[in-house]
Amino acid sequence: MVKIKQLIEYPSPQPSPARGEGANPFKYIIALILGHLTVFKHLFKRPVTLEYPEKRAVLNDKFRGVHALNVEKCTACGTCQRVCPSFGTIEIVKDKDDNGKFHPKEYSIDLNKCIFCGNCVQYCPFNAIVMTQNYELADEKKSALKLDINTLKQNYIETIIKDKS
């Protein structure tokens, strides 16, 4: 039978060799020289970082930033709402006009929940929702990241229409 004392006791770690007892000082000197060579190699390369507020990064055409909505094209079909993987991000309330066509009465996107996957843009049958190049979302209030229909409309006017002209 195994004694409890044997289970509790751990083998003591082996002491590391002292300087005179087998330690190789050249190993440490070589490591120090290799570290300095790495720093020296990167000293003459162009820096990767940007001075952000003054210099802006050039974004890809398919960059997925803040959403924008073309209300004239939107029929409030709810496809964007169904294909969104994060539940409850897009909320749509539809209304019928005099001609019998549906349009969004209320449309909101909660950017706190959004993962910017682009499914809403990709699967919209009328190309009514787009993603802009705007990535500056920092704000003091969390409620500012909930975009309503007027904000989405304004994003469309500011980014898409002004970029075309």
Sequence and secondary structure as in RCSB ss.txt:
>XXXX:A:sequence
MVKIKQLIEYPSPQPSPARGEGANPFKYIIALILGHLTVFKHLFKRPVTLEYPEKRAVLNDKFRGVHALNVEKCT
ACGTCQRVCPSFGTIEIVKDKDDNGKFHPKEYSIDLNKCIFCGNCVQYCPFNAIVMTQNYELADEKKSALKLDIN
TLKQNYIETIIKDKS
>XXXX:A:secstr
   HHHHH          TTTT  HHHHHHHHHHHHHHHHHHHTS      TTTS     TT   SEEE TTT  
   HHHHH SSTTSEEEEEEE TTS EEEEEEEEETTT     HHHHH TT  EEE S      S GGGGEE HH
HHHHHIIIIIIHHH 
